[in-house]
Amino acid sequence: MAEITALASRGQAAGTAEREARIALAACYRLIAHFGMDDLVYTHISARVPGEPGHFLINPYGLMFHEITASSLVKIDYDGTIVEDTGYPVNKAGFVIHSALHMARPEVNCVLHTHTRAGIAVSCLEEGLLHINQHSAMFYDRVAYHDYEGIALDLDERERLVRDIGDKPAMVLRNHGLLTAGRTVPEAFTLMYYLEQSCRIQIDLMAAGAKPIRLSGNVLQHTAEQFTASPTPCGEREWPALLRLLDAKDPSFRN
């Protein structure tokens, strides 16, 4: 099965590239639902439209993640204007957060934001994410923090979101949730999967009253570098298997 990402292959027709981006993004929504990281009709995943600067795809406001298909995704611009009407509106909070990163980070093609139980719990902790296991070690010096300002409806928050994430691939939105920024849809999903697992492990340990074994800065730095030095781009190895999982469960995401 061919790998599908949010990046167009060189020489690929624009229509085909957008179609593949839509399928990849719809698949990502279904995977977030499958792994229990959705929140009714809230939170968002966005992907750039290949060959259309200033346009990105986002979920139709009102559909649950397991309902989203390639054709139901809404194309909007950086001003939040719907470019192609699907009959669905767009959640303004999603537009504010996602447009900020797409505007400021040209290498980012997919932005993923969640409100999971474990993610919100860690976001409420003063110490934030603890790098105490192999999963969380991959985020050592690679996760940023953004203070809560209320529901993200104010356009001027975009400047502070961009300032706080810098060039990092992940961010904890204090008292709110988690965010990952990927060069591809598979990368954004895989980063979120392991960021979420890191949060669940941390909360499990805290609930057990266990004292975690601390890892040294040298070990954490080495482990993070091992992850980033892999010759296979993050998420690309898992993605075909994840698509097979979705196709076996419900292939309608491709519609």
C-alpha positions as CSV (number, residue, x, y, z in Angstrom):
1,M,0.0,0.0,0.0
2,A,1.4,3.4,-0.9
3,E,2.3,5.7,1.9
4,I,0.2,8.8,2.1
5,T,1.4,12.1,3.7
6,A,0.4,15.7,3.7
7,L,3.3,16.5,1.4
8,A,3.0,16.3,-2.4
9,S,5.6,14.4,-4.4
10,R,7.6,16.4,-6.8
11,G,5.8,16.7,-10.1
12,Q,2.6,15.4,-8.7
13,A,-0.6,17.0,-10.1
14,A,-2.2,19.5,-7.7
15,G,-5.5,17.7,-7.6
16,T,-3.9,14.4,-6.8
17,A,-1.8,16.0,-4.1
18,E,-4.7,17.6,-2.4
19,R,-6.7,14.4,-2.6
20,E,-3.9,12.5,-0.9
21,A,-3.5,15.2,1.8
22,R,-7.3,14.9,2.5
23,I,-7.1,11.2,2.8
24,A,-4.1,11.4,5.1
25,L,-5.8,14.0,7.3
26,A,-9.1,12.1,7.4
27,A,-7.1,9.0,8.4
28,C,-5.4,11.0,11.2
29,Y,-8.8,12.0,12.6
30,R,-10.0,8.4,12.6
31,L,-6.8,7.3,14.3
32,I,-7.1,9.9,17.0
33,A,-10.7,8.6,17.7
34,H,-9.5,4.9,17.5
35,F,-6.9,5.5,20.2
36,G,-9.2,7.4,22.4
37,M,-7.7,10.9,22.0
38,D,-10.8,12.7,20.7
39,D,-13.1,15.1,22.6
40,L,-16.7,14.9,21.1
41,V,-16.7,17.4,18.2
42,Y,-13.9,19.5,19.7
43,T,-10.1,19.8,19.1
44,H,-8.6,19.9,15.6
45,I,-6.1,18.5,13.2
46,S,-5.0,20.6,10.2
47,A,-2.9,20.1,7.1
48,R,-1.7,22.4,4.4
49,V,-3.1,22.1,0.9
50,P,-0.2,21.2,-1.4
51,G,0.4,23.8,-4.0
52,E,-2.0,26.4,-2.5
53,P,0.0,28.8,-0.2
54,G,-2.2,30.2,2.5
55,H,-4.8,27.4,2.5
56,F,-5.2,24.5,4.9
57,L,-7.7,21.8,5.7
58,I,-9.5,21.4,9.0
59,N,-12.4,19.5,10.5
60,P,-16.0,20.4,9.8
61,Y,-17.4,21.8,13.1
62,G,-20.1,19.4,14.3
63,L,-18.7,16.0,13.1
64,M,-17.1,13.6,15.5
65,F,-13.7,12.4,14.5
66,H,-14.8,8.9,13.6
67,E,-17.3,10.5,11.1
68,I,-14.8,12.6,9.2
69,T,-14.0,11.8,5.5
70,A,-11.6,13.2,3.0
71,S,-14.3,15.1,1.2
72,S,-15.9,16.6,4.3
73,L,-12.8,18.5,5.4
74,V,-13.1,22.2,5.1
75,K,-10.5,24.3,3.2
76,I,-9.9,27.7,4.8
77,D,-7.3,30.5,4.5
78,Y,-5.2,32.3,7.1
79,D,-8.1,34.7,7.7
80,G,-10.5,31.9,8.5
81,T,-12.4,32.4,5.3
82,I,-13.9,29.2,3.9
83,V,-12.4,28.6,0.4
84,E,-14.7,25.8,-0.6
85,D,-18.0,25.4,1.1
86,T,-18.9,22.0,2.4
87,G,-22.0,23.1,4.3
88,Y,-20.2,23.0,7.7
89,P,-18.7,25.9,9.7
90,V,-15.2,25.9,11.3
91,N,-14.5,26.3,15.0
92,K,-12.8,29.7,15.5
93,A,-10.6,28.4,18.3
94,G,-9.2,25.8,15.9
95,F,-8.6,28.4,13.3
96,V,-6.7,30.7,15.7
97,I,-4.4,28.0,17.0
98,H,-3.7,26.2,13.7
99,S,-3.4,29.3,11.4
100,A,-0.8,30.7,13.8
101,L,1.5,27.7,13.3
102,H,0.9,27.3,9.6
103,M,1.7,31.0,9.0
104,A,4.9,31.0,11.1
105,R,6.4,27.6,10.5
106,P,6.7,26.8,6.7
107,E,8.2,23.4,7.4
108,V,5.1,22.4,9.4
109,N,2.4,20.7,7.2
110,C,0.2,19.2,10.0
111,V,-0.8,20.6,13.4
112,L,-2.6,18.3,15.9
113,H,-4.3,19.4,19.1
114,T,-6.0,17.3,21.7
115,H,-7.9,17.6,25.0
116,T,-7.2,14.1,26.5
117,R,-7.6,13.3,30.2
118,A,-4.0,12.5,30.7
119,G,-2.8,15.4,28.5
120,I,-4.9,18.0,30.4
121,A,-3.8,16.5,33.7
122,V,-0.1,17.0,32.8
123,S,-0.8,20.4,31.5
124,C,-2.2,21.4,34.9
125,L,1.0,20.3,36.7
126,E,3.6,23.0,37.5
127,E,6.4,20.7,36.5
128,G,4.7,19.7,33.2
129,L,5.9,16.7,31.4
130,L,8.5,14.6,33.3
131,H,11.2,12.9,31.1
132,I,11.2,9.6,33.1
133,N,10.9,6.9,30.4
134,Q,11.8,6.1,26.9
135,H,8.6,7.6,25.4
136,S,9.0,10.9,27.2
137,A,12.8,11.0,26.7
138,M,12.1,11.6,23.0
139,F,10.6,14.9,23.9
140,Y,13.6,16.1,26.0
141,D,14.3,19.7,25.1
142,R,11.7,19.3,22.3
143,V,8.5,20.3,24.1
144,A,7.4,23.9,24.7
145,Y,4.8,25.4,27.0
146,H,2.1,28.1,26.5
147,D,0.2,29.7,29.3
148,Y,-3.6,29.5,29.3
149,E,-5.4,32.7,28.2
150,G,-8.9,31.4,27.9
151,I,-10.6,29.8,24.9
152,A,-8.4,30.6,21.9
153,L,-10.7,33.1,20.2
154,D,-8.5,36.2,20.1
155,L,-6.3,36.6,17.1
156,D,-3.5,38.3,19.1
157,E,-2.9,35.1,20.9
158,R,-1.4,33.7,17.7
159,E,1.8,35.8,18.2
160,R,2.3,34.3,21.7
161,L,1.6,30.8,20.5
162,V,4.3,31.1,17.8
163,R,6.7,32.8,20.3
164,D,6.3,30.0,22.8
165,I,6.6,27.0,20.5
166,G,9.6,28.4,18.7
167,D,11.1,25.6,16.6
168,K,9.9,22.7,18.8
169,P,7.7,19.9,17.5
170,A,5.5,19.7,20.5
171,M,3.8,22.0,23.0
172,V,1.9,21.6,26.3
173,L,-0.9,24.2,26.4
174,R,-1.1,24.9,30.1
175,N,-4.4,23.9,31.7
176,H,-5.7,23.0,28.3
177,G,-4.1,20.1,26.4
178,L,-1.4,19.0,24.0
179,L,-0.2,20.0,20.5
180,T,2.2,18.6,18.0
181,A,3.5,20.1,14.8
182,G,4.7,17.7,12.1
183,R,6.4,18.0,8.7
184,T,3.9,15.4,7.6
185,V,0.6,14.0,8.9
186,P,2.3,10.7,10.0
187,E,4.9,12.7,11.9
188,A,2.3,14.8,13.7
189,F,0.2,11.8,14.6
190,T,3.2,9.7,15.8
191,L,4.5,12.6,18.0
192,M,1.0,13.0,19.5
193,Y,0.7,9.2,20.1
194,Y,3.9,9.1,22.1
195,L,3.3,12.4,23.8
196,E,-0.1,11.1,25.0
197,Q,1.5,7.8,26.1
198,S,4.1,9.8,28.1
199,C,1.3,11.7,29.9
200,R,-0.6,8.5,30.7
201,I,2.4,6.8,32.1
202,Q,3.2,9.9,34.3
203,I,-0.3,10.1,35.6
204,D,-0.4,6.4,36.3
205,L,2.9,6.7,38.3
206,M,1.5,9.6,40.3
207,A,-1.7,7.8,41.0
208,A,0.3,4.8,42.3
209,G,2.3,7.1,44.6
210,A,5.4,5.7,43.1
211,K,8.7,7.6,43.1
212,P,10.0,7.6,39.6
213,I,13.6,6.7,38.7
214,R,15.1,9.9,37.3
215,L,17.2,9.8,34.2
216,S,20.3,12.0,33.8
217,G,20.4,14.9,31.4
218,N,23.1,13.2,29.4
219,V,21.0,10.0,29.0
220,L,18.0,12.1,28.0
221,Q,19.9,14.1,25.5
222,H,21.4,11.0,24.0
223,T,18.0,9.3,23.7
224,A,16.4,12.3,22.1
225,E,19.2,12.5,19.6
226,Q,18.8,8.8,18.8
227,F,15.1,9.4,17.9
228,T,15.9,12.4,15.7
229,A,18.8,10.7,14.0
230,S,16.7,7.8,12.6
231,P,17.1,7.6,8.8
232,T,13.3,6.9,8.5
233,P,11.3,10.1,9.0
234,C,9.1,10.0,12.1
235,G,5.8,8.2,11.5
236,E,6.6,6.9,8.0
237,R,7.4,3.4,9.2
238,E,4.1,3.0,11.1
239,W,1.8,4.8,8.7
240,P,1.1,2.0,6.2
241,A,0.2,-0.3,9.0
242,L,-2.1,2.3,10.5
243,L,-3.9,2.7,7.2
244,R,-4.3,-1.0,7.0
245,L,-5.9,-0.9,10.5
246,L,-8.4,1.8,9.3
247,D,-9.2,0.0,6.1
248,A,-10.0,-3.2,8.0
249,K,-12.1,-1.3,10.5
250,D,-13.9,1.2,8.2
251,P,-12.4,2.5,4.9
252,S,-15.0,5.3,4.6
253,F,-12.4,7.9,5.7
254,R,-11.2,7.8,2.1
255,N,-14.6,9.0,0.7
